[in-house]
Amino acid sequence: MNIRSLTRGDGVVIGAAALLFIASFLDFYSATGVDRPSPWDLSSNHLTLPSIFLLGFIAAGLLIAARFQPERKLAGLPLTAWGTVLAVSAAWSSVWALIACPEIFDLGAGSFLALIATLALAGVAVAGAKVPALAGQLVPEPRPAAVPPYGGQPGQPQPGAGYGYPGGQQTPYGATPQPVPPYGGTPNPTPGPGPQDSQQTPTPAPAADFSPFWFAVPVARPLYAEDGSPSPIAELAPGTWYLAVEQRGAATLIAQTQDGRRGVLNDTSGIQRG
């Protein structure tokens, strides 16, 4: 049995059955100076117990059982159909018990509670599935945990908690902190250590309307030196956010790594912008 299959209408059915059970121990009819027994005393209440209370209990049980065993049938009819018929019968008997109250008696608290419970039971049985407020799940599904960026794993830097997200940066031990400009600012990072050729290959000018942004790569991708060297200077890992400081051409970015090194990212397909 899966409790998540229950709807809010089923919750009303369970509540109505509980209210009906409480009403069965109260006076159905009352009289001044006379102590009337509860409906469970068949010698004083001949039809009240079987026609109202027992029918209501059975109807509620069938309606709930139908949620856990929707394919089960009784005498060729689904359990829901039987529960609906019995719930309507219990409500009808409860209404007539109030109308046909003997003149020597007054209506007791049990009769009013039984009327409320059976009417709620019959209403949900007949129209519960058609009312959106009652058709929703009684116990909602648990919300999934926050999904990290593509390729991220628990323990890896996540947005808002480490390098690669606006407002936060973690610098490795022993490394020189590098200035990180705010989004839309003018980057001025310090180039990483390493030999630089005096004669550099001309590179395309950065786009005039470019603004720095944070991004993450879907898979590991190499980062090449700006001087055109064929050997990668770093590898961009999935799940980590990097800062794009320039754009050269339609599909080339100048990215800054965690330790402040700058390089050329030639493959920008599928990147996730922050």
N, C-alpha and C positions, 0 to 999 in steps of 0.2 A: 504494500500500500504506500502510495506517495502522497503525503499531506499537501504537496504543492499543487495537486490536481483539484483541490477544493477552491471554490470561488467565494466571493463575499456573500453571495446569495446562500451558499451552504452555511456560512457563519450565522446568517439570520435564522436558518432552519434549526441549527443547534441551539441558538439562543431562545427561539420560540419553544423548543422542546423542554429546555431547562425551566422556562417560565411556566409552562404547562404542568411540569412536575411539581413546582412549588404550589401552584393553584390547587392541585389535587389534595393537598393537606389542609386547605382552608375551607371555611363554610361556603357551600354553594348556595344554599338558601338559609336564611336566618329568620328567627322569630323572637319577639320580645319575651324575655324570661325563659326561653327554651334553648337548651344547649344542643345545637344540631350537629350531628356527626359529619365527618368529611365524606367525599364521594367514595372512598374506599370501603365504607360500610354499605354493602349491597342491600341490607335489610331496610335501610331508609332511603337509599338512592338506587333505585332498581336499574335505570338505564343511563344515568349520567356517566358512570365510570366507563362502560364499554362503548357508548356512542360518541363520547367527546374525548375523554382522556386516552383510553387505550387506542382508539383510531388515530389520534394525533401522534402518540408515541410510535406506532407502527409506520405511519406515513413518514415521519422524520427519519426513522431508521432506513426505510426503503430508498428515500431520496439521497441520503448520504452513501448508502451502499452502492447506488448506481454510479457514483463517481469513481469508486475503486474497481467496480466490475461492470463496465458499461455494456458488455456483451451478454451478461446474464439475463435470462428471461424466466418469468413465472407464468405458467399456463399459456405460453405463447406470446406474452406481452412483456415489454421491458419493465424493469423495476421502477423507472421514472414514471411510467404510465400508472402503475399501481399506486405509487406514492401520491401522485397528483389526485387521483380519484378519492383516496382515503382522506387526504388533507381537506379537500372540498367538502366531503361528507362530515368530517369533524366540525368544520366551521359552520356548516348548515345546521347541525344538531345544536351547536352552542348558541346560535341566534335564536332558534326556536325554544331552547330551554329558558331564555330570558323572556321571550314573548309569552310562553305558556306557564309562567311562574304562578303557582297556586295563590289564591287570594289571601290565605291565612299566613303566607310567608312573605318575606322580603328578600331581595337579591343580596347575596353575600359577596364578600371580596373575591372568593374563588370563582364565581360566575363571570365577573368582569375581567379578571386576569385570564381566564380560559378563553373568553371571547377574543381578547387582544392576541393571545398566542396562536389560536387556530386561524384567525384572519391573516396574521402575518405568515403563517405556514402555508396557507392556501394561496396567498398572493405570490409568494416566491415560487411555489410549485407551478403556478399557471404562467406567470409572466417574468420570472426571474431571469431567464436566458435572454429576454428581449430588452432588458434594462441594462445599459452599459455600466452603470454604477454597481450593479449586482453581479455582472458577468466577469468582472476582473478577478485576478488571483487573490485569495485570502492571505497567503503568505508570499510576498513578492520574491522574485529571484534575487539572489545576492549579486551585488554590483561587482563587476570584475575589477581587479586591481589596475592601477594606472599602467598603461602599456608604454615601455620605454621606447626611445627612437629606434629606427630600424637597425637591427644588429646589436642593440644594447643588451647587456646582461646585468643581473643584480650585482651591485658593487661597483659597476662602472660609473663614470661621471654622468649625471643626468642633468637636464635643463634646470637651472636654478640652483644647482648644488655642485659647482666646480667650473673648471675651465670650459670655455665654449658656450657660455650663455651670458647675455648682457647683464652686467652688474656683479659678476663673480668670476674669479680666476684663481687657479691653484698653480703655484710655481714649484717645480721639482726642487728637491733639496740640492743646494749647491749651484743652482742656475741663477742667472741674473734676471730679475723681474723686468718684463718688457711692458711698455705703456700700451694699453688697449683703448682705442678711441671709442666713444659712444656711437650708437647706431646713427648713421648720417653724418658723423664727424669726419675730419680729415685725418687719415692715418699717417703716422710718422714712426713706424716701428724701427728698432735698431736691427740692422742685418746681423745674422748669426756669424760666428767666427768661421774662418776658412779662407783659403787663398782666393783672391779675385784676380781675374785676368785684366790687364790694363787695356786690352782691346776686346770689347764686348760686342756681341752681335746685336745690331739694331733690333729693337722690338717695337711692335705696334703701340701707338699712343693709347692710353686708357680712355674708355668712353667718357664723354664730357658729362653725361647725366648720371653717372654711376654713383651709388651710395654704398658704403660698406655694409655687409650683412653677415649673419651667422648661418652656417650651413652644416649638414652632416651628409656623409657619403653612404650609399646603400651597401657597398662592398669595399674591401680594402683597395686603395688606389695609390699609385706612386706620385710623389711630388718632386718635380725636377728643378734644377737650379735655373735661375733667371738668365744665366750666361749661355744657355743652350747646351750644357753638358748632358751627354746621354745617360749618365749614372744618376739614379734618384738620390735625393738628399734626405728624404723622409718618406714614410708611408702613412697615409691617412686611414685611420681605423673606423669602422662603423660604430655608431653609438657615442661618438665624441663630436662635439661641436667645434668648428673652426671658423676663423674670421676671414671672409673674402675682402681684400683691401683694394683690389683693382680688377678690372675686366679688360682683357685684350682679345679683340676679335669677338665672334659670335658665341664661341663655345670654349673659351679659355679664361681661367681665373688665376689671379695671384692670391695665394692663400698664406696665412700666417699660422704656424704650428704652436703647440703649447709652450715650447721653449723659445719662441720668438723668431724662429727661422722662417724666411719667406721663400716661396717657390711657385712654380708654374703647375697648375692642375689642368691637364689637357682634356681629360674626360670628365665632363660635368653632367652627363646624362643621369637622370633619376635622383639628383641630389635633393635633399630636404632643406628648405629655407627655414630659418628660425624667426 
